[in-house]
């Protein structure tokens, strides 16, 4: 069995388990699972739902939908405000013990059905033919609203196919002919098959390589002046980049060309600094003089005899993301604006792959010291995560009943590092893989997203923890950064053990929730229950949940588990009472700040003082 086949089996087994647990269809679970990967890697953006149903503004970000009528097909949609781009998704999931093949005829059918739906959505009379409560009506109305919007519009269309099949070897490229364009707008096709996901996974979660052939893209390179440095660790150039180049690259690659650490925090909402906008519209030739320029890095480059850079590998803009987006937005939203005479100064550093992970974040940090972007914007590669990774290697968990050797908790700083470490990048023997899994059991794997989520919940913000990965992680970063600056020494062994204890509470608590709750209610009820238990455990006689006890036992004891189940039922009833007689759902309500404020007030009220049993309150007070 090949590594790809093994990966496929693992994916399908995981999807089957999640589908049963969430009482969902396997295809829906697969699609959601794969979208999380694309969002994390910058290929897609997450829709931030704050639970404010009355907000009518056009928001960017991915939405799942189910549009499958005769000759029509859309499984998800996403409007990229900063690029005036609409992305339509098709999920092709095949329930099969072996990897099936995705053929050209299937792809052509998907494109045809998706294009037909898009073009129907442009006509108001067609939309009226859809049932108002259906996803077809919702998506078509959204598309029609953007198309007729004063500020936002659709300039580009993207079709993205997500599949667990393997792309046929007969398909050489994914280029579309003009006759395939949607409503005569430039349309691109992007296919994520099982091999592409596998390749992405084995790269330890690193984003796909971006290779830019400037001659092919633009017909000309970038004028560059080499800077003579004594350092051998990097090369540097001063460049003049045409505004058209930056706008086109951002339209094509989006946030993937923004330095990975700031990607999640520079979510452009379609608004541009007034000074930049006015300059581009009225005095484009002065943009070079007025703008501070950008700072960028790349891993490899090629330069011709005219001192023009003609090739770049893994271009990353570490300072100047707002400038890049401003060029793109202003140009796409104002047909009278031309970037022909707009140029941007750039400082380009060439840093090799081996040292880029350490050097690039530092370049980003120092390049942004005079900007409004705070240090929390560089959190994805923050030393906090490196320290957590080191602690996970150093600290052995207590031996529990039935074990004959100690185990460890693996901290996955980048997605896929657990599998890479297990396989030693493909060189490990089966015996070595088994030894690794005995030391780091798969159920003792945690990642930075999971750690962030539990931290946000226990810090008192469960409504933010359920809103979405990007919003939650940004909130976590902004909270913990000042603590790190105040004293990184406080992130010690005890801190690591408490983090693990919170992961155990989340893991075991989820199982307890699932005894009573199913579907998309699990996540919000779990988050609010954890918050509630933590809040009620903090009394004049106790500082809170005994995390040391959880770490030592590596599970919840019977007393805490009993209190947890009782709290689950309380939270469920509180939600049900709140949504009764309305069209709201538990999930949407859980994200609403006003609803959480009312829940928190209830938990902190006098009537809840003795909600937890006397035995539990005595145990945490005495440390039993």
PEGIBEL-V268153 format. One line per field, one symbol per residue. ss: DSSP state (a for helix, b for strand, c for the rest). phi: phi as a letter, one per 40 degrees, with the letter a starting at -180 (. if undefined). psi: psi as a letter, one per 40 degrees, with the letter a starting at -180 (. if undefined). Layout:
ss: ???
phi: ???
psi: ???
This chain:
ss: ccaaaaaaaaaaaaaaaaaaaacccaaaaaaaaaaaaaaacccccbccccccccccccccbbbbbbbbbccbbbbbbbbbaaacbbbbbbbbccccccccbbcaaaaaaaaaaaaaaaaaaccaaaacccccccaaaaaaaaaaaaaccccccccbbbbbbbbccbbccccccccccaaacbccbbbbbbbbcaaaaaaaaaccccccccbbbaaaaacccbbbbbbccccccbbbbbbbbbaaaaaaaaaaaaaaabcaaaaccccccccccaaaaaaaaacaaaaaaacccbbbbbcbbbbccccbbbbbbccbbbbcaaaaaaaaaaaaacccccccccbbbbbbbbbcaaaaaaaaaaaaaaacccccccaaaaaaacaaaaaaaaaaaacccccccccccccccbbbccccaaaaaaaccccccaaaaaaaaaaccaaabbbaaaaaaaaaaacccaaaacccaaaaaaaaaaaaaaaaaacaaaccaaaaaaaaaaaaaaaaaaaaacccccccaaaaaaaaaaaaaaaaabbccbbcccaaaaaaaccccaaaaaaaaaaaaaaaaaaaaaaccccccaaaaaccaaaaaaaaaaaccaaacccccaaaaaaaaacc
phi: .cccccccccccccccccccccfbcdcccdcccccccccccgcbbcccccgccccbccbchcbcabbabdgbaabaaabcdcbfbbbbbbbbbbcacbccbccccccccccccccccdccccbccccccccccccdccccccccccdbccccabbbbbbbbbaccbcdccccabcbccccccfgcdbbbbbbcccccccccccggccdcbbbcccccbgacbdabcbcbccbcabbbbbbbddcccccccccbfccccddccdcbbccbgbbddcccccccbbdccdcccccgbbbbacaabbcccfbcbabbfcbccahcccccccccccccbcccbcdbbbbcabbbcbcdcbccccddcdccccbcccccccccbccbcddcccccccccccccccbdgcbacbbcccccbdgcccccccffgbccccccccccccbdccbbbbcccccccccccchbccccccicccccccdccccdcccccaccccbdcccccdcdccccccccccccccbbbgccdccccccccccdcccccbdcachdccccccccgaccccccccccccdcccccccccccdgbccbdccccccccccdccccccccdccdbccccccccccccgc
psi: hidddddddddddddddddddefiidddddddddddddddeediihhhheegdeheihiiihhiighgiheihheiihhgdeefhhhhihhghhgieihihhidddddddddddddddddeehddddeeihdeidddddddddddddeiddiihdihhhhhhieihhheehdifhiideeihfeihhihhhgaddddddddeefeiiihhhhgddddeeiahhhhihhieheeiiiihihhhddddddddddeaedehhddedeeggheeiihdddddddddgdeeddddieaihiiidiihhaeefhhehhhfhhheheddddddddddddegdehhedfhihiihhhhhiddeddddddddddddedeiehideefddfiddddddddddddhhiihiheieiiiihhhgdiheddddddeffeeiiddddddddddgidefhiiddddddddddeeffddddediddddddddddddddddddgeeegadddddddddddddddddddddeddiiaeeddddddddddddddeehideieaigdddddddfihidddddddddddddddddddddeheieiidddddehdddddddddddeideedfdiiddddddddef.
